Amino acid sequence: MLLAIDAGNTNLVFALLEGREIKARWRIATDPRRTADEYAVWLHQLLQLQGLGRDAVDAVIIGTVVPRALHNLQVLASKYFGVEALVAGQDGAEYGIELDVVEPKTVGADRALNAIAVHALHPGDVIVIDFGTATTFDVVDFSGAYKGGIIAPGINLSLDALVSAAAKLPRIAIEAPRGKSFIGRTTEDQMQIGIFWGYVTMIEGLVARMRAEIGRPVKVVSTGGLAILLNDHTSVFDAIEPDLTITGLGLLYERCRAAA
C-alpha cells in the first residue's frame, strides 16, 4: 500500500491508499522537531490497530509546505519502511500540470496537489477553497492548469489574532451563532457573528468576484475541516472533497509509477 503524507502548517495527515481507495487516515500536530523515530512509534501503533504491519507499506509519497519537516519524513520512509519517498514537486515527482502564474516555484504543494485532484474529479473550470491555517482560493481551468488564486487568513488564525490583541475578549468556539439575529446582545454573540458570518460573507463575496472574472460556468469545490460546518450555512459550494490533497498525492504517485 501507499503511505501518503500531507504535511501542512498545522497538521500532518498520514493516509494508507490501496489504489485510489483510502484505507485509513491519521492526523498529528505539525512539529518540525519531531524525529523519524517518534513518527515510527506512533505510526506502528496505528498500523497495528488496523491489523497491519510495517511491511504493508511499499511506497511513500510526501507533499509538504513545511520544509523543515521534510527530512525526518524522508528518514521515516527509508529507515522504517525501506523505501525512498517521492516528494511532490521535486525530481521524479513533478506535478505534470501547467502552473500558469508569475512564479510557479512558489506555488505550495497542497495547492498544486488539489489542482491535480480536482481536475480528475470535477472536469471543467473549478474554484477550490481549502480551509487550513490559511484559507486559499485556487482557480483550475478546464485544461487542468493552475491559474492562480487568493490567500486569506484562516478562521482560527483570525480568531487567535483577535483574542490575542484585545485583552478583554474571551476565546470562543467556532460555530454557527445562536438564533437568526445579526445584532449580538452579548460580547460572545457579537464575536460569533463577526467571525462566522463575516467569514461566510467573505467567501461568498470573493467567489462571486472570481466567477465574474473567469466569465465561464465554474464549479466551487471545498476541502478542509471547516468546509462541512460552513456548507450548512451557504449555498456557494457545489461539492465537498475532504481528502482532496491526499487524493492528489495518490494520483501523482500513479503518474510517477506509470512514467517509471
Contacts in CASP RR format, 6 or more apart in sequence:
PFRMAT RR
TARGET T0000
AUTHOR 0000-0000-0000
METHOD contacts of the structure
MODEL  1
MLLAIDAGNTNLVFALLEGREIKARWRIATDPRRTADEYAVWLHQLLQLQ
GLGRDAVDAVIIGTVVPRALHNLQVLASKYFGVEALVAGQDGAEYGIELD
VVEPKTVGADRALNAIAVHALHPGDVIVIDFGTATTFDVVDFSGAYKGGI
IAPGINLSLDALVSAAAKLPRIAIEAPRGKSFIGRTTEDQMQIGIFWGYV
TMIEGLVARMRAEIGRPVKVVSTGGLAILLNDHTSVFDAIEPDLTITGLG
LLYERCRAAA
1 16 0 8 1.000
1 17 0 8 1.000
1 18 0 8 1.000
1 23 0 8 1.000
1 56 0 8 1.000
1 57 0 8 1.000
1 58 0 8 1.000
1 59 0 8 1.000
2 16 0 8 1.000
2 17 0 8 1.000
2 18 0 8 1.000
2 19 0 8 1.000
2 57 0 8 1.000
2 58 0 8 1.000
2 59 0 8 1.000
2 60 0 8 1.000
2 61 0 8 1.000
2 250 0 8 1.000
2 253 0 8 1.000
3 14 0 8 1.000
3 15 0 8 1.000
3 16 0 8 1.000
3 17 0 8 1.000
3 57 0 8 1.000
3 59 0 8 1.000
3 60 0 8 1.000
3 61 0 8 1.000
3 77 0 8 1.000
3 81 0 8 1.000
4 14 0 8 1.000
4 15 0 8 1.000
4 16 0 8 1.000
4 17 0 8 1.000
4 60 0 8 1.000
4 61 0 8 1.000
4 246 0 8 1.000
4 249 0 8 1.000
4 250 0 8 1.000
4 253 0 8 1.000
5 12 0 8 1.000
5 13 0 8 1.000
5 14 0 8 1.000
5 15 0 8 1.000
5 60 0 8 1.000
5 61 0 8 1.000
5 62 0 8 1.000
5 63 0 8 1.000
5 64 0 8 1.000
5 73 0 8 1.000
5 85 0 8 1.000
5 249 0 8 1.000
6 12 0 8 1.000
6 13 0 8 1.000
6 15 0 8 1.000
6 63 0 8 1.000
6 64 0 8 1.000
6 110 0 8 1.000
6 113 0 8 1.000
6 245 0 8 1.000
6 246 0 8 1.000
6 249 0 8 1.000
7 30 0 8 1.000
7 62 0 8 1.000
7 63 0 8 1.000
7 64 0 8 1.000
7 65 0 8 1.000
7 66 0 8 1.000
7 69 0 8 1.000
7 70 0 8 1.000
7 73 0 8 1.000
8 30 0 8 1.000
8 64 0 8 1.000
8 65 0 8 1.000
8 66 0 8 1.000
8 110 0 8 1.000
8 133 0 8 1.000
9 30 0 8 1.000
9 65 0 8 1.000
9 66 0 8 1.000
9 132 0 8 1.000
9 133 0 8 1.000
9 134 0 8 1.000
10 29 0 8 1.000
10 30 0 8 1.000
10 132 0 8 1.000
10 133 0 8 1.000
11 27 0 8 1.000
11 28 0 8 1.000
11 29 0 8 1.000
11 30 0 8 1.000
12 27 0 8 1.000
12 28 0 8 1.000
12 29 0 8 1.000
12 30 0 8 1.000
12 69 0 8 1.000
13 25 0 8 1.000
13 26 0 8 1.000
13 27 0 8 1.000
13 245 0 8 1.000
13 246 0 8 1.000
14 25 0 8 1.000
14 26 0 8 1.000
14 27 0 8 1.000
14 28 0 8 1.000
14 43 0 8 1.000
14 46 0 8 1.000
15 22 0 8 1.000
15 24 0 8 1.000
15 25 0 8 1.000
15 26 0 8 1.000
15 243 0 8 1.000
15 246 0 8 1.000
15 249 0 8 1.000
16 22 0 8 1.000
16 23 0 8 1.000
16 24 0 8 1.000
16 25 0 8 1.000
16 50 0 8 1.000
16 52 0 8 1.000
16 56 0 8 1.000
16 57 0 8 1.000
17 23 0 8 1.000
17 246 0 8 1.000
17 250 0 8 1.000
17 253 0 8 1.000
19 250 0 8 1.000
19 254 0 8 1.000
20 247 0 8 1.000
20 250 0 8 1.000
20 251 0 8 1.000
20 254 0 8 1.000
22 243 0 8 1.000
22 246 0 8 1.000
23 50 0 8 1.000
24 46 0 8 1.000
24 50 0 8 1.000
25 243 0 8 1.000
25 246 0 8 1.000
26 43 0 8 1.000
26 46 0 8 1.000
28 34 0 8 1.000
28 42 0 8 1.000
30 66 0 8 1.000
30 69 0 8 1.000
31 69 0 8 1.000
32 66 0 8 1.000
32 68 0 8 1.000
32 69 0 8 1.000
32 72 0 8 1.000
34 69 0 8 1.000
34 72 0 8 1.000
35 72 0 8 1.000
35 75 0 8 1.000
36 72 0 8 1.000
36 73 0 8 1.000
36 75 0 8 1.000
36 76 0 8 1.000
36 79 0 8 1.000
36 80 0 8 1.000
39 72 0 8 1.000
39 73 0 8 1.000
39 76 0 8 1.000
40 76 0 8 1.000
40 79 0 8 1.000
40 80 0 8 1.000
43 76 0 8 1.000
43 80 0 8 1.000
44 53 0 8 1.000
44 54 0 8 1.000
44 80 0 8 1.000
47 53 0 8 1.000
47 54 0 8 1.000
47 56 0 8 1.000
47 57 0 8 1.000
54 80 0 8 1.000
54 81 0 8 1.000
57 81 0 8 1.000
57 83 0 8 1.000
58 81 0 8 1.000
58 83 0 8 1.000
59 83 0 8 1.000
59 86 0 8 1.000
59 253 0 8 1.000
60 76 0 8 1.000
60 77 0 8 1.000
60 81 0 8 1.000
60 83 0 8 1.000
60 85 0 8 1.000
60 86 0 8 1.000
61 85 0 8 1.000
61 86 0 8 1.000
61 87 0 8 1.000
61 88 0 8 1.000
61 93 0 8 1.000
61 249 0 8 1.000
61 250 0 8 1.000
61 252 0 8 1.000
61 253 0 8 1.000
61 256 0 8 1.000
62 70 0 8 1.000
62 73 0 8 1.000
62 74 0 8 1.000
62 77 0 8 1.000
62 85 0 8 1.000
62 86 0 8 1.000
62 87 0 8 1.000
62 88 0 8 1.000
63 87 0 8 1.000
63 88 0 8 1.000
63 109 0 8 1.000
63 110 0 8 1.000
63 113 0 8 1.000
63 245 0 8 1.000
63 249 0 8 1.000
64 70 0 8 1.000
64 73 0 8 1.000
64 87 0 8 1.000
64 88 0 8 1.000
64 109 0 8 1.000
65 108 0 8 1.000
65 109 0 8 1.000
65 110 0 8 1.000
70 87 0 8 1.000
73 85 0 8 1.000
74 85 0 8 1.000
74 87 0 8 1.000
77 83 0 8 1.000
77 84 0 8 1.000
77 85 0 8 1.000
78 84 0 8 1.000
78 85 0 8 1.000
86 92 0 8 1.000
86 93 0 8 1.000
86 252 0 8 1.000
86 253 0 8 1.000
86 256 0 8 1.000
87 93 0 8 1.000
88 95 0 8 1.000
88 109 0 8 1.000
88 112 0 8 1.000
88 113 0 8 1.000
88 249 0 8 1.000
88 252 0 8 1.000
89 95 0 8 1.000
89 109 0 8 1.000
89 112 0 8 1.000
92 256 0 8 1.000
92 259 0 8 1.000
93 252 0 8 1.000
93 253 0 8 1.000
93 256 0 8 1.000
95 112 0 8 1.000
95 113 0 8 1.000
95 115 0 8 1.000
95 116 0 8 1.000
95 252 0 8 1.000
96 116 0 8 1.000
96 255 0 8 1.000
97 112 0 8 1.000
97 115 0 8 1.000
97 116 0 8 1.000
97 119 0 8 1.000
97 144 0 8 1.000
97 145 0 8 1.000
97 146 0 8 1.000
98 143 0 8 1.000
98 144 0 8 1.000
98 145 0 8 1.000
98 146 0 8 1.000
99 107 0 8 1.000
99 112 0 8 1.000
99 145 0 8 1.000
99 146 0 8 1.000
100 145 0 8 1.000
100 146 0 8 1.000
100 147 0 8 1.000
100 148 0 8 1.000
101 107 0 8 1.000
101 146 0 8 1.000
101 147 0 8 1.000
101 148 0 8 1.000
107 146 0 8 1.000
107 148 0 8 1.000
110 130 0 8 1.000
110 136 0 8 1.000
110 245 0 8 1.000
111 128 0 8 1.000
111 130 0 8 1.000
111 136 0 8 1.000
111 138 0 8 1.000
111 146 0 8 1.000
112 146 0 8 1.000
113 244 0 8 1.000
113 245 0 8 1.000
113 248 0 8 1.000
113 249 0 8 1.000
113 252 0 8 1.000
114 128 0 8 1.000
114 130 0 8 1.000
114 138 0 8 1.000
114 223 0 8 1.000
114 244 0 8 1.000
114 245 0 8 1.000
114 248 0 8 1.000
115 128 0 8 1.000
115 138 0 8 1.000
115 140 0 8 1.000
115 144 0 8 1.000
115 146 0 8 1.000
116 248 0 8 1.000
116 251 0 8 1.000
116 252 0 8 1.000
117 241 0 8 1.000
117 244 0 8 1.000
117 245 0 8 1.000
117 247 0 8 1.000
117 248 0 8 1.000
117 251 0 8 1.000
118 126 0 8 1.000
118 128 0 8 1.000
118 140 0 8 1.000
118 221 0 8 1.000
118 241 0 8 1.000
118 244 0 8 1.000
119 126 0 8 1.000
119 140 0 8 1.000
119 144 0 8 1.000
120 247 0 8 1.000
120 248 0 8 1.000
120 251 0 8 1.000
121 221 0 8 1.000
121 239 0 8 1.000
121 241 0 8 1.000
121 244 0 8 1.000
121 247 0 8 1.000
122 219 0 8 1.000
122 221 0 8 1.000
122 239 0 8 1.000
123 142 0 8 1.000
124 141 0 8 1.000
124 142 0 8 1.000
124 218 0 8 1.000
124 219 0 8 1.000
125 139 0 8 1.000
125 140 0 8 1.000
125 141 0 8 1.000
125 142 0 8 1.000
125 214 0 8 1.000
125 216 0 8 1.000
125 217 0 8 1.000
125 218 0 8 1.000
125 219 0 8 1.000
126 139 0 8 1.000
126 140 0 8 1.000
126 218 0 8 1.000
126 219 0 8 1.000
126 220 0 8 1.000
126 221 0 8 1.000
127 137 0 8 1.000
127 138 0 8 1.000
127 139 0 8 1.000
127 140 0 8 1.000
127 207 0 8 1.000
127 210 0 8 1.000
127 211 0 8 1.000
127 214 0 8 1.000
127 218 0 8 1.000
127 219 0 8 1.000
127 220 0 8 1.000
127 221 0 8 1.000
128 136 0 8 1.000
128 137 0 8 1.000
128 138 0 8 1.000
128 139 0 8 1.000
128 140 0 8 1.000
128 221 0 8 1.000
128 222 0 8 1.000
128 223 0 8 1.000
128 244 0 8 1.000
129 135 0 8 1.000
129 136 0 8 1.000
129 137 0 8 1.000
129 138 0 8 1.000
129 203 0 8 1.000
129 207 0 8 1.000
129 220 0 8 1.000
129 221 0 8 1.000
129 222 0 8 1.000
129 223 0 8 1.000
129 227 0 8 1.000
129 237 0 8 1.000
130 136 0 8 1.000
130 138 0 8 1.000
130 222 0 8 1.000
130 223 0 8 1.000
130 224 0 8 1.000
130 244 0 8 1.000
130 245 0 8 1.000
131 154 0 8 1.000
131 155 0 8 1.000
131 222 0 8 1.000
131 223 0 8 1.000
131 224 0 8 1.000
131 225 0 8 1.000
131 226 0 8 1.000
131 227 0 8 1.000
131 230 0 8 1.000
132 154 0 8 1.000
132 224 0 8 1.000
132 225 0 8 1.000
132 226 0 8 1.000
133 154 0 8 1.000
133 156 0 8 1.000
133 157 0 8 1.000
134 151 0 8 1.000
134 152 0 8 1.000
134 153 0 8 1.000
134 154 0 8 1.000
134 157 0 8 1.000
135 151 0 8 1.000
135 152 0 8 1.000
135 153 0 8 1.000
135 154 0 8 1.000
135 155 0 8 1.000
135 203 0 8 1.000
136 149 0 8 1.000
136 150 0 8 1.000
136 151 0 8 1.000
136 152 0 8 1.000
137 149 0 8 1.000
137 150 0 8 1.000
137 151 0 8 1.000
137 152 0 8 1.000
137 206 0 8 1.000
137 207 0 8 1.000
137 210 0 8 1.000
138 146 0 8 1.000
138 148 0 8 1.000
138 149 0 8 1.000
139 146 0 8 1.000
139 147 0 8 1.000
139 148 0 8 1.000
139 149 0 8 1.000
139 210 0 8 1.000
139 214 0 8 1.000
139 218 0 8 1.000
140 146 0 8 1.000
140 147 0 8 1.000
141 147 0 8 1.000
142 216 0 8 1.000
149 210 0 8 1.000
150 206 0 8 1.000
150 210 0 8 1.000
152 202 0 8 1.000
152 206 0 8 1.000
153 161 0 8 1.000
155 174 0 8 1.000
155 195 0 8 1.000
155 199 0 8 1.000
155 226 0 8 1.000
156 174 0 8 1.000
158 195 0 8 1.000
158 199 0 8 1.000
159 171 0 8 1.000
159 172 0 8 1.000
159 174 0 8 1.000
159 195 0 8 1.000
162 169 0 8 1.000
162 191 0 8 1.000
162 195 0 8 1.000
163 169 0 8 1.000
163 170 0 8 1.000
163 171 0 8 1.000
168 187 0 8 1.000
169 187 0 8 1.000
169 191 0 8 1.000
170 187 0 8 1.000
170 188 0 8 1.000
170 191 0 8 1.000
172 188 0 8 1.000
172 191 0 8 1.000
172 192 0 8 1.000
172 195 0 8 1.000
174 195 0 8 1.000
174 196 0 8 1.000
174 226 0 8 1.000
174 229 0 8 1.000
175 192 0 8 1.000
175 196 0 8 1.000
175 229 0 8 1.000
176 192 0 8 1.000
176 196 0 8 1.000
176 229 0 8 1.000
176 232 0 8 1.000
176 233 0 8 1.000
177 184 0 8 1.000
177 189 0 8 1.000
177 192 0 8 1.000
177 193 0 8 1.000
177 196 0 8 1.000
177 197 0 8 1.000
178 189 0 8 1.000
178 192 0 8 1.000
182 193 0 8 1.000
182 197 0 8 1.000
183 193 0 8 1.000
184 190 0 8 1.000
184 193 0 8 1.000
196 233 0 8 1.000
199 230 0 8 1.000
200 230 0 8 1.000
200 233 0 8 1.000
200 234 0 8 1.000
203 230 0 8 1.000
203 234 0 8 1.000
203 236 0 8 1.000
204 234 0 8 1.000
204 236 0 8 1.000
207 220 0 8 1.000
207 236 0 8 1.000
210 218 0 8 1.000
211 218 0 8 1.000
219 238 0 8 1.000
219 239 0 8 1.000
220 236 0 8 1.000
220 237 0 8 1.000
220 238 0 8 1.000
220 239 0 8 1.000
221 237 0 8 1.000
221 238 0 8 1.000
221 239 0 8 1.000
221 240 0 8 1.000
221 241 0 8 1.000
221 244 0 8 1.000
222 230 0 8 1.000
222 231 0 8 1.000
222 237 0 8 1.000
222 239 0 8 1.000
222 240 0 8 1.000
222 241 0 8 1.000
223 240 0 8 1.000
223 241 0 8 1.000
223 242 0 8 1.000
223 243 0 8 1.000
223 244 0 8 1.000
223 245 0 8 1.000
224 242 0 8 1.000
224 244 0 8 1.000
225 242 0 8 1.000
227 237 0 8 1.000
227 240 0 8 1.000
227 242 0 8 1.000
228 240 0 8 1.000
228 242 0 8 1.000
230 237 0 8 1.000
231 237 0 8 1.000
231 240 0 8 1.000
241 247 0 8 1.000
END
